Amino acid sequence: MLTRQRKELLIARLKQDGQIVAKSLSEELGLSEDTIRRDLRELAAEGLLQRVHGGALPLDLPASPAMGNFAQRQQLSSDAKPAIARAAAAMIEAGQVVFIDGGTTAVQLARALPPELRCTVVTHSPSVAVELAEHPLIEVILIGGRLFKHSIVAMGPSALEAIAQIRTDIFFMGVCSLHPLHGISTGDHDEAGIKRAIAAASVKTVVLASPEKLDTASPFQIAPLERIGAIVVSADVPKQLLAPYRKLGIEVIQAQ
């Protein structure tokens, strides 16, 4: 198949399916994955699609405002995040071991944990650990590593090694983007890997999704939606926006 024919086929499949997964398409067409990826890079350079980890997305898919830095993200959905945090905190039972991700909503979750709650919180976020430093009954296990300044979390090989040694009941995950077709995603390749590792070490993964993250996509997929157990959103999110997630069998909790 000529290069021009391959590219025309890729554009057609993107319009048809709404995404391209390089590995699956290479197997279907009998082409090498490297060839597919090269074509996708060239099409992205031509402004015809959006390159993401493992494939491509349409250009018209909204980008997430949560790709900004930590200070900028603190200003987003400032009213919704405390309510989401309270709803998430109510899911924790005494004696559980929970992992709280980094990010602005995660910090609100740490603040929302009631003083009578006795549990263990594992986190790779110094911000979350500091919020819980004065909590009378919560034991805090802080994962170390290289500081990723965008999300104020530890990353790298030492963080991955420590995560693999801990089994948690619930992982409260922060994400940049959430989309019915393209799953949960973030803006950094290594951060996506860390989140996958934490989810793999947890019995249940709960996504904390402030309104601006819904129906958006970021470059690096963490996991398809089928891998998560629940989504916590604010009360004012329209039912029609949540319907595709519920259709997938995902529990959607609207914070009051």
Secondary structure per residue as TSV (DSSP state, phi and psi in degrees):
chain	resnum	aa	ss	phi	psi
A	1	M	-	360.0	130.5
A	2	L	-	-70.6	156.9
A	3	T	H	-55.6	-46.1
A	4	R	H	-60.6	-39.9
A	5	Q	H	-66.4	-40.9
A	6	R	H	-61.6	-44.7
A	7	K	H	-65.9	-39.4
A	8	E	H	-63.6	-38.8
A	9	L	H	-66.3	-41.0
A	10	L	H	-62.6	-43.8
A	11	I	H	-63.5	-40.6
A	12	A	H	-64.1	-42.4
A	13	R	H	-67.9	-34.7
A	14	L	H	-64.8	-42.0
A	15	K	H	-66.3	-36.7
A	16	Q	H	-73.0	-47.0
A	17	D	H	-99.8	-16.7
A	18	G	S	81.4	-0.5
A	19	Q	-	-166.6	161.6
A	20	I	E	-127.6	125.8
A	21	V	E	-105.3	110.5
A	22	A	H	-57.7	-42.7
A	23	K	H	-63.2	-47.7
A	24	S	H	-65.2	-42.3
A	25	L	H	-69.7	-35.2
A	26	S	H	-64.0	-39.2
A	27	E	H	-68.0	-39.8
A	28	E	H	-65.8	-40.0
A	29	L	H	-91.8	-9.3
A	30	G	T	71.6	29.9
A	31	L	-	-113.2	158.9
A	32	S	-	-71.6	148.2
A	33	E	H	-63.2	-34.4
A	34	D	H	-61.4	-38.6
A	35	T	H	-64.1	-45.1
A	36	I	H	-61.5	-45.8
A	37	R	H	-63.3	-39.2
A	38	R	H	-63.7	-44.0
A	39	D	H	-61.4	-40.0
A	40	L	H	-65.6	-39.9
A	41	R	H	-61.7	-42.4
A	42	E	H	-67.9	-39.3
A	43	L	H	-66.2	-36.4
A	44	A	H	-65.6	-41.5
A	45	A	H	-63.3	-28.7
A	46	E	T	-83.4	-1.7
A	47	G	T	77.0	27.2
A	48	L	S	-103.0	-12.5
A	49	L	S	-161.1	173.3
A	50	Q	E	-109.0	116.4
A	51	R	E	-73.8	132.6
A	52	V	E	-133.9	167.7
A	53	H	T	-60.2	120.8
A	54	G	T	90.1	-3.2
A	55	G	E	170.4	-136.4
A	56	A	E	-153.3	157.5
A	57	L	E	-130.3	160.7
A	58	P	-	-65.0	153.0
A	59	L	T	-68.1	-28.9
A	60	D	T	-83.2	3.7
A	61	L	S	-74.2	128.2
A	62	P	-	-61.5	138.6
A	63	A	-	-84.6	155.1
A	64	S	-	-86.0	132.9
A	65	P	G	-64.0	-17.3
A	66	A	G	-73.7	4.6
A	67	M	G	-78.4	-6.9
A	68	G	S	-70.7	175.8
A	69	N	-	-74.3	174.5
A	70	F	H	-58.7	-44.4
A	71	A	H	-64.1	-41.7
A	72	Q	H	-64.8	-39.8
A	73	R	H	-70.4	-23.4
A	74	Q	H	-64.4	-23.1
A	75	Q	T	-86.0	-14.0
A	76	L	T	-81.2	132.5
A	77	S	T	47.4	44.9
A	78	S	T	-63.3	-25.1
A	79	D	T	-82.9	-33.5
A	80	A	H	-75.3	-36.2
A	81	K	H	-62.6	-42.5
A	82	P	H	-60.6	-37.9
A	83	A	H	-67.3	-42.5
A	84	I	H	-60.6	-41.4
A	85	A	H	-63.4	-42.3
A	86	R	H	-64.2	-41.2
A	87	A	H	-64.7	-39.5
A	88	A	H	-67.2	-41.3
A	89	A	H	-60.7	-34.3
A	90	A	T	-68.6	-14.5
A	91	M	T	-82.2	-14.9
A	92	I	-	-85.0	131.1
A	93	E	-	-103.6	153.6
A	94	A	T	-57.3	136.9
A	95	G	T	88.9	-7.5
A	96	Q	-	-75.6	158.7
A	97	V	E	-109.3	117.9
A	98	V	E	-122.6	149.7
A	99	F	E	-109.0	123.9
A	100	I	E	-107.6	121.9
A	101	D	-	-68.5	177.6
A	102	G	S	-87.2	177.2
A	103	G	S	112.5	170.3
A	104	T	H	-70.7	-37.8
A	105	T	H	-70.6	-33.4
A	106	A	H	-63.8	-38.5
A	107	V	H	-63.3	-40.6
A	108	Q	H	-63.1	-36.7
A	109	L	H	-62.3	-44.2
A	110	A	H	-59.1	-40.3
A	111	R	H	-67.6	-27.5
A	112	A	H	-84.1	-9.6
A	113	L	S	-68.5	124.9
A	114	P	-	-66.8	149.6
A	115	P	T	-64.6	-20.9
A	116	E	T	-87.8	-4.8
A	117	L	-	-75.4	127.4
A	118	R	-	-111.6	113.5
A	119	C	-	-160.5	-178.9
A	120	T	E	-116.2	128.8
A	121	V	E	-110.6	123.3
A	122	V	E	-102.9	136.3
A	123	T	E	-153.7	151.2
A	124	H	S	-107.6	17.4
A	125	S	-	-107.7	112.4
A	126	P	H	-58.4	-33.7
A	127	S	H	-62.9	-43.0
A	128	V	H	-66.4	-43.3
A	129	A	H	-59.9	-42.3
A	130	V	H	-64.7	-39.2
A	131	E	H	-60.0	-31.0
A	132	L	T	-97.4	2.0
A	133	A	T	-60.2	-32.1
A	134	E	T	-100.0	3.8
A	135	H	-	-69.8	130.4
A	136	P	S	-70.3	-26.1
A	137	L	S	-122.3	-6.6
A	138	I	-	-94.0	125.3
A	139	E	E	-84.5	134.2
A	140	V	E	-114.2	127.0
A	141	I	E	-112.5	116.5
A	142	L	E	-101.6	120.2
A	143	I	-	-81.4	132.9
A	144	G	-	-104.9	171.5
A	145	G	S	154.8	-161.5
A	146	R	E	-74.1	133.1
A	147	L	E	-78.1	120.0
A	148	F	E	-91.1	106.5
A	149	K	T	-69.7	-26.3
A	150	H	T	-58.8	-44.3
A	151	S	T	-109.2	-1.9
A	152	I	T	55.1	56.8
A	153	V	E	-136.6	157.8
A	154	A	E	-84.4	138.6
A	155	M	E	-139.1	179.5
A	156	G	S	104.3	179.6
A	157	P	H	-59.0	-40.3
A	158	S	H	-66.8	-36.6
A	159	A	H	-65.8	-44.5
A	160	L	H	-61.2	-40.6
A	161	E	H	-63.8	-43.4
A	162	A	H	-66.6	-40.9
A	163	I	H	-60.5	-40.1
A	164	A	H	-65.1	-17.2
A	165	Q	T	-95.9	1.9
A	166	I	-	-123.2	132.9
A	167	R	-	-110.1	118.7
A	168	T	E	-112.0	155.8
A	169	D	E	-77.6	-41.8
A	170	I	E	-137.2	137.2
A	171	F	E	-111.8	116.1
A	172	F	E	-91.5	104.1
A	173	M	E	-96.7	134.0
A	174	G	E	-97.9	141.1
A	175	V	-	-135.4	161.5
A	176	C	S	-83.7	-35.2
A	177	S	E	-144.5	150.8
A	178	L	E	-143.2	124.9
A	179	H	E	-144.2	138.2
A	180	P	T	-58.2	-34.8
A	181	L	T	-92.6	-39.8
A	182	H	T	-99.7	3.2
A	183	G	E	75.5	-154.8
A	184	I	E	-101.6	136.0
A	185	S	E	-147.0	166.0
A	186	T	E	-144.6	176.4
A	187	G	S	-94.5	1.2
A	188	D	-	-131.4	133.2
A	189	H	H	-61.4	-47.7
A	190	D	H	-69.5	-35.7
A	191	E	H	-65.2	-38.3
A	192	A	H	-59.5	-40.9
A	193	G	H	-65.0	-40.3
A	194	I	H	-61.8	-45.1
A	195	K	H	-64.4	-38.8
A	196	R	H	-61.9	-41.2
A	197	A	H	-64.4	-41.2
A	198	I	H	-65.4	-43.9
A	199	A	H	-61.4	-39.1
A	200	A	H	-65.8	-25.6
A	201	A	T	-95.1	9.9
A	202	S	E	-121.3	146.3
A	203	V	E	-68.4	-40.5
A	204	K	E	-138.3	139.2
A	205	T	E	-112.9	127.0
A	206	V	E	-117.7	123.3
A	207	V	E	-92.8	128.7
A	208	L	E	-94.3	111.0
A	209	A	-	-123.4	99.7
A	210	S	-	-70.6	156.6
A	211	P	G	-54.8	-35.5
A	212	E	G	-68.9	-11.9
A	213	K	G	-90.3	-17.2
A	214	L	B	-71.0	140.5
A	215	D	T	58.4	35.7
A	216	T	-	-125.0	167.7
A	217	A	-	-137.8	142.1
A	218	S	-	-115.2	166.4
A	219	P	S	-62.1	-29.3
A	220	F	E	-120.2	114.7
A	221	Q	E	-73.1	135.3
A	222	I	E	-86.5	-49.4
A	223	A	E	-168.9	157.5
A	224	P	-	-70.1	160.2
A	225	L	G	-61.9	-25.8
A	226	E	G	-61.8	-17.5
A	227	R	G	-84.4	-9.8
A	228	I	-	-105.2	154.2
A	229	G	S	-94.1	-31.4
A	230	A	E	-159.1	156.5
A	231	I	E	-124.1	132.5
A	232	V	E	-108.3	121.6
A	233	V	E	-127.6	171.8
A	234	S	E	-79.1	163.4
A	235	A	T	-69.0	-24.5
A	236	D	T	-90.1	6.0
A	237	V	S	-71.8	127.6
A	238	P	-	-59.7	144.0
A	239	K	H	-60.2	-35.9
A	240	Q	H	-67.4	-27.2
A	241	L	H	-73.8	-28.7
A	242	L	H	-90.8	-17.0
A	243	A	H	-55.6	-43.1
A	244	P	H	-62.7	-31.6
A	245	Y	H	-72.7	-41.8
A	246	R	H	-65.8	-35.2
A	247	K	H	-62.1	-28.6
A	248	L	T	-79.5	-0.4
A	249	G	T	86.3	13.4
A	250	I	-	-87.5	134.4
A	251	E	E	-70.1	125.6
A	252	V	E	-113.8	119.3
A	253	I	E	-107.4	118.5
A	254	Q	E	-96.4	116.9
A	255	A	E	-68.3	138.9
A	256	Q	-	-101.4	360.0
